[in-house]
């Protein structure tokens, strides 16, 4: 029994079986690479599922976390801390929003969004509390978030779900208009659906949804948990579209791997929350927010956003070349370093083959392979990944 097998056996005895884990146990990483406990090296195109924005062992991030841990890790939101205020200032300065609420995860940020939308409706004296979300969306695993999620497989066995939530087809304006009535208080969607298969919204659709919300005084909420924080080459994906929502959720890459979540809102929406309406014990703690300030600095002051644009275009180009080469690729889609290839076969075999040859990949549904590497990825590392992927696709097509 090797070290990985030994650790897996220990884990099976004490950790709840909520993940179908790969038979790999990681020990350390550097940049865009990770090494397992038995010394095998992998190129990481999963990045903790779009979390490790600056890769592994990033010098400035590691240094800031260590320094902050020596000063303060947690004091609660009964008090102010400089890292939290600095991170909120940076987010507001680059987003077009006025206020930020910090929590610890994407699901928590969705819960904040759902609550503030209904609080806003109460404040405005609106009659209804219904929230419309999209089919094939994914918003998280807590009760409100999983209710908002437009995929039945995540809701199985969890009835009764949160009342007053409707789902409509994504990118279908007429279906959305038909679902809106006097009881609608908010519309929630991902500008780019992640877990649903890497589906970007149509620009005209988002513009029309914004106009509809303005007309009906409906709160427009964007879920930027996966597509935000530089993943697409802009700080937030909605900035590609020129459509400003009233509120947006984000998390994942904001602190480079330290757990954090956030919800940002315009002043008009933010005033619906008053002291006692919502809270998070660990949210916005000094350790996580200090890490977040490093990520923001790297994005805007150290060329990371420009790298995402450059490498994202290159990745899409190489994936389109693969599509021309292999009949098993039905589509290539995405923005920046959030790309996907849709296959005519299950994605699992290609993913497993790639992992065996040293490239970490993850699916987005049954037949889509997702590519969400660290935002610091280089062209050379991209070429290495495509070379491994090419071999896996060739072997899969031979079997198909």
Legacy VTK file of the C-alpha trace (Angstrom):
# vtk DataFile Version 3.0
C-alpha trace
ASCII
DATASET POLYDATA
POINTS 400 float
0.000 0.000 0.000
1.476 3.362 -1.050
1.043 6.628 0.887
-2.000 7.693 -1.139
-3.782 4.389 -0.563
-2.969 4.511 3.139
-4.352 8.051 3.497
-7.468 7.172 1.490
-8.148 4.250 3.804
-7.823 6.500 6.839
-10.132 9.049 5.249
-12.791 6.488 4.375
-13.003 5.562 8.044
-13.648 9.062 9.376
-14.733 11.475 6.602
-18.350 11.523 5.356
-18.770 10.067 1.888
-20.036 13.179 0.108
-17.474 13.269 -2.726
-16.512 10.777 -5.413
-12.810 11.395 -4.957
-10.042 10.573 -7.400
-7.452 8.160 -5.936
-4.931 10.970 -5.449
-3.624 12.606 -2.274
-1.772 15.879 -2.765
1.170 16.947 -0.661
2.374 20.283 -2.051
2.253 22.615 -5.027
4.161 25.393 -6.739
2.759 27.701 -9.376
0.471 25.711 -11.658
1.787 22.302 -10.542
0.952 19.981 -7.652
2.678 16.839 -6.396
0.957 13.872 -4.781
2.224 12.042 -1.703
4.037 9.509 -3.883
5.918 12.197 -5.802
3.949 12.306 -9.063
3.690 15.760 -10.653
0.473 17.157 -12.169
-0.332 20.285 -14.159
-3.349 21.759 -12.395
-6.175 22.899 -14.701
-8.751 22.568 -11.916
-7.228 25.087 -9.478
-9.381 23.896 -6.598
-12.397 24.320 -8.933
-11.557 27.885 -9.983
-10.302 28.842 -6.504
-6.489 28.927 -6.631
-6.358 32.109 -8.678
-2.649 32.667 -8.018
-1.722 29.001 -8.202
0.109 27.230 -5.392
2.797 28.537 -3.056
2.480 32.101 -4.353
5.178 34.083 -2.561
3.317 37.335 -1.904
0.110 35.552 -0.897
1.877 33.114 1.429
3.857 35.931 3.022
0.751 38.060 3.616
-1.160 35.150 5.171
1.746 34.346 7.493
2.188 37.979 8.540
-1.521 38.439 9.176
-1.738 35.205 11.181
0.902 36.609 13.518
-1.172 39.775 14.028
-4.876 38.831 14.030
-6.822 35.915 12.576
-10.267 36.700 13.948
-11.967 39.269 16.181
-15.595 39.169 14.865
-17.578 41.809 13.021
-18.351 43.657 16.243
-15.199 45.624 15.389
-13.436 47.116 12.367
-10.261 45.645 10.887
-8.018 47.264 8.299
-7.774 44.271 5.880
-11.561 44.004 5.592
-12.018 47.696 4.849
-9.125 47.720 2.367
-10.522 44.741 0.466
-14.025 46.233 0.382
-12.605 49.529 -0.916
-10.738 47.729 -3.713
-13.805 45.711 -4.722
-16.069 48.765 -4.822
-13.500 50.809 -6.729
-13.293 48.200 -9.518
-16.883 46.936 -9.661
-19.360 49.832 -9.807
-20.943 48.699 -6.536
-21.228 50.661 -3.309
-21.242 48.162 -0.433
-19.880 44.661 0.305
-21.002 41.981 2.748
-18.365 39.345 3.546
-19.033 35.707 4.351
-17.123 32.430 3.888
-18.365 30.720 0.735
-20.306 31.074 -2.470
-23.377 29.379 -1.036
-23.416 31.859 1.855
-23.198 34.756 -0.569
-26.240 33.380 -2.411
-28.148 33.173 0.870
-27.332 36.831 1.486
-28.570 37.723 -2.005
-31.860 35.862 -1.568
-32.469 37.470 1.807
-31.673 41.020 0.750
-33.936 40.708 -2.310
-36.891 39.823 -0.094
-35.923 42.449 2.467
-35.857 45.023 -0.327
-39.332 43.979 -1.444
-40.552 44.443 2.127
-38.889 47.854 2.372
-40.521 48.951 -0.887
-43.953 47.606 0.105
-44.039 45.190 -2.833
-46.706 42.474 -2.579
-44.655 39.414 -3.610
-41.472 37.588 -2.644
-40.985 35.302 -5.674
-37.492 34.838 -7.105
-36.834 33.600 -10.646
-33.671 31.637 -11.451
-32.445 29.722 -14.488
-32.640 26.091 -15.549
-29.238 24.323 -15.498
-27.924 26.889 -13.016
-25.896 26.030 -9.934
-25.877 28.286 -6.879
-24.718 26.092 -3.992
-25.727 23.423 -1.498
-27.381 25.278 1.383
-31.187 25.213 1.364
-31.806 28.556 -0.276
-28.956 28.066 -2.736
-29.966 24.540 -3.709
-33.564 25.687 -4.171
-32.330 28.408 -6.504
-30.249 25.861 -8.417
-31.981 24.792 -11.627
-30.865 21.153 -11.603
-33.136 18.559 -10.035
-30.288 16.140 -9.296
-29.005 18.452 -6.547
-32.467 18.682 -4.947
-33.273 14.973 -4.801
-34.586 13.923 -1.407
-34.530 17.459 0.017
-38.206 18.399 -0.226
-39.755 20.656 0.886
-37.555 23.311 -0.687
-37.710 27.078 -0.154
-41.078 28.384 -1.418
-41.481 31.102 -4.028
-38.634 30.146 -6.384
-39.305 29.572 -10.106
-36.950 28.281 -12.812
-37.023 29.327 -16.475
-34.816 28.441 -19.482
-31.535 30.367 -19.709
-31.144 32.896 -22.541
-34.898 32.744 -23.252
-36.327 36.227 -22.783
-39.904 35.330 -23.643
-39.950 32.523 -21.071
-38.628 34.931 -18.459
-41.190 37.603 -19.306
-43.970 35.002 -19.060
-42.805 34.036 -15.567
-42.606 37.608 -14.238
-45.683 38.912 -12.435
-46.604 41.294 -9.614
-45.163 38.825 -7.076
-41.664 38.753 -8.613
-39.085 40.482 -6.420
-35.796 39.279 -7.966
-34.148 37.513 -10.897
-30.956 35.550 -10.215
-28.608 34.159 -12.862
-25.004 33.331 -13.698
-23.620 35.470 -16.544
-21.746 32.293 -17.507
-23.236 29.042 -16.246
-20.448 26.949 -14.749
-21.617 23.608 -13.382
-24.374 23.605 -15.996
-21.833 23.184 -18.795
-20.001 26.519 -19.419
-22.833 28.431 -21.116
-22.299 32.205 -21.514
-25.335 34.479 -21.546
-26.231 36.341 -24.734
-25.440 40.053 -24.471
-28.816 41.109 -25.902
-30.544 38.822 -23.392
-28.781 40.371 -20.388
-29.502 43.866 -21.680
-33.184 43.000 -22.054
-33.315 41.448 -18.575
-31.789 44.619 -17.124
-34.434 46.715 -18.894
-37.202 44.414 -17.650
-35.982 44.687 -14.063
-35.819 48.482 -14.331
-39.351 48.611 -15.701
-40.821 46.369 -12.984
-38.567 47.446 -10.062
-37.225 43.895 -9.813
-33.834 43.228 -8.195
-31.326 41.825 -10.705
-28.776 39.513 -9.086
-25.758 37.940 -10.802
-23.979 34.872 -9.466
-20.279 35.525 -10.160
-19.005 32.818 -7.815
-17.214 30.888 -10.548
-16.953 33.431 -13.362
-15.875 36.370 -11.204
-12.604 37.635 -9.681
-10.651 37.816 -12.919
-11.582 34.416 -14.301
-12.830 35.876 -17.600
-10.248 38.641 -18.020
-12.362 41.302 -16.320
-12.804 41.478 -12.557
-16.406 40.338 -13.033
-18.033 38.670 -16.028
-20.879 41.206 -16.198
-18.281 43.814 -17.156
-17.869 42.033 -20.510
-21.546 42.650 -21.196
-21.839 46.237 -19.991
-24.820 45.235 -17.836
-24.688 46.272 -14.177
-26.803 44.179 -11.790
-28.181 45.471 -8.502
-26.245 42.869 -6.563
-23.704 40.129 -7.248
-22.316 37.158 -5.382
-18.722 35.971 -5.581
-16.240 33.786 -3.701
-13.835 31.076 -4.978
-10.706 32.887 -6.208
-11.035 36.060 -4.125
-8.511 34.982 -1.453
-6.449 32.583 -3.557
-7.611 29.497 -1.655
-8.445 30.860 1.791
-12.213 30.433 2.363
-14.101 33.642 1.632
-17.360 34.767 0.058
-18.928 38.129 -0.596
-22.059 39.852 -1.798
-21.885 43.351 -3.245
-24.773 45.709 -3.869
-25.702 49.179 -4.962
-26.526 51.638 -2.185
-30.223 51.369 -3.155
-30.245 47.623 -2.486
-27.729 47.610 0.367
-29.946 49.792 2.570
-32.420 46.888 2.817
-29.995 45.303 5.302
-29.838 46.901 8.734
-28.016 45.674 11.876
-29.454 42.311 12.901
-30.840 41.452 9.452
-27.872 39.311 8.401
-24.481 38.319 9.764
-21.530 35.926 9.519
-19.284 35.128 12.460
-16.182 34.376 10.404
-17.110 36.481 7.375
-14.533 39.102 6.420
-12.025 37.938 9.020
-8.592 39.593 8.873
-6.808 36.494 7.544
-9.120 35.928 4.559
-9.461 39.592 3.660
-5.710 40.179 3.898
-5.290 37.348 1.401
-7.949 38.990 -0.763
-6.009 42.254 -0.919
-3.062 40.363 -2.410
-5.262 38.786 -5.083
-6.713 42.190 -6.001
-3.234 43.706 -6.177
-1.977 40.914 -8.430
-4.994 41.228 -10.716
-4.706 44.973 -11.237
-1.114 45.906 -10.458
0.889 42.861 -11.531
-0.580 42.012 -14.920
-2.716 39.010 -13.998
-5.901 40.299 -15.681
-3.954 40.927 -18.876
-2.532 37.412 -18.662
-6.038 35.953 -18.369
-7.129 37.746 -21.542
-4.045 36.632 -23.450
-3.952 33.038 -22.261
-7.736 32.706 -22.453
-7.686 33.574 -26.139
-4.842 31.123 -26.693
-6.620 28.338 -24.798
-9.800 28.806 -26.804
-7.815 28.806 -30.044
-6.100 25.512 -29.124
-9.405 23.933 -28.075
-10.984 24.984 -31.379
-8.053 23.333 -33.162
-8.819 20.159 -31.206
-12.447 20.435 -32.320
-11.356 20.498 -35.964
-9.255 17.401 -35.308
-11.662 15.259 -33.272
-15.253 14.379 -34.160
-16.035 13.638 -30.516
-15.892 17.393 -29.721
-19.305 18.926 -30.386
-18.637 22.466 -29.143
-16.089 24.791 -27.573
-17.335 27.711 -25.479
-16.344 30.031 -22.673
-14.652 33.314 -21.848
-11.095 33.900 -20.648
-9.800 31.096 -18.471
-13.265 29.592 -18.043
-13.552 27.319 -21.065
-15.366 24.091 -21.809
-15.476 21.462 -24.516
-18.675 19.538 -25.024
-18.134 15.935 -26.098
-20.390 13.460 -27.863
-19.248 10.882 -25.288
-19.083 11.011 -21.482
-16.285 13.297 -20.333
-15.148 10.985 -17.543
-12.894 8.767 -19.688
-11.004 11.706 -21.216
-10.631 13.309 -17.782
-9.317 10.085 -16.227
-6.871 9.550 -19.115
-5.592 13.131 -18.803
-5.098 12.755 -15.057
-3.169 9.518 -15.612
-0.825 11.455 -17.888
-0.351 14.338 -15.445
-3.091 16.861 -16.269
-5.822 17.612 -13.732
-9.207 18.322 -15.338
-12.779 18.432 -14.045
-16.169 18.016 -15.676
-19.155 20.352 -15.852
-22.028 17.931 -16.258
-21.718 14.510 -17.847
-20.216 15.419 -21.221
-18.387 18.747 -20.752
-14.742 19.130 -19.745
-14.039 22.354 -17.884
-10.743 24.264 -18.057
-10.206 26.642 -15.114
-6.431 26.828 -14.510
-4.736 29.321 -12.190
-4.874 32.838 -13.609
-1.055 32.925 -13.724
-0.867 30.121 -16.317
1.812 30.533 -19.015
1.770 29.710 -22.729
4.300 26.923 -22.151
2.099 25.352 -19.493
-0.897 25.753 -21.803
0.955 23.890 -24.553
1.840 21.115 -22.126
-1.809 20.767 -21.117
-3.040 20.715 -24.714
-0.463 18.058 -25.600
-1.748 15.776 -22.826
-5.365 16.524 -23.720
-4.669 15.789 -27.388
-3.424 12.313 -26.536
-6.433 11.604 -24.331
-8.840 12.786 -27.062
-7.092 10.644 -29.674
-7.390 7.533 -27.532
-11.041 8.323 -26.712
-11.920 8.805 -30.389
-10.337 5.475 -31.295
-12.647 3.773 -28.805
-15.760 5.749 -29.787
LINES 1 401
400 0 1 2 3 4 5 6 7 8 9 10 11 12 13 14 15 16 17 18 19 20 21 22 23 24 25 26 27 28 29 30 31 32 33 34 35 36 37 38 39 40 41 42 43 44 45 46 47 48 49 50 51 52 53 54 55 56 57 58 59 60 61 62 63 64 65 66 67 68 69 70 71 72 73 74 75 76 77 78 79 80 81 82 83 84 85 86 87 88 89 90 91 92 93 94 95 96 97 98 99 100 101 102 103 104 105 106 107 108 109 110 111 112 113 114 115 116 117 118 119 120 121 122 123 124 125 126 127 128 129 130 131 132 133 134 135 136 137 138 139 140 141 142 143 144 145 146 147 148 149 150 151 152 153 154 155 156 157 158 159 160 161 162 163 164 165 166 167 168 169 170 171 172 173 174 175 176 177 178 179 180 181 182 183 184 185 186 187 188 189 190 191 192 193 194 195 196 197 198 199 200 201 202 203 204 205 206 207 208 209 210 211 212 213 214 215 216 217 218 219 220 221 222 223 224 225 226 227 228 229 230 231 232 233 234 235 236 237 238 239 240 241 242 243 244 245 246 247 248 249 250 251 252 253 254 255 256 257 258 259 260 261 262 263 264 265 266 267 268 269 270 271 272 273 274 275 276 277 278 279 280 281 282 283 284 285 286 287 288 289 290 291 292 293 294 295 296 297 298 299 300 301 302 303 304 305 306 307 308 309 310 311 312 313 314 315 316 317 318 319 320 321 322 323 324 325 326 327 328 329 330 331 332 333 334 335 336 337 338 339 340 341 342 343 344 345 346 347 348 349 350 351 352 353 354 355 356 357 358 359 360 361 362 363 364 365 366 367 368 369 370 371 372 373 374 375 376 377 378 379 380 381 382 383 384 385 386 387 388 389 390 391 392 393 394 395 396 397 398 399
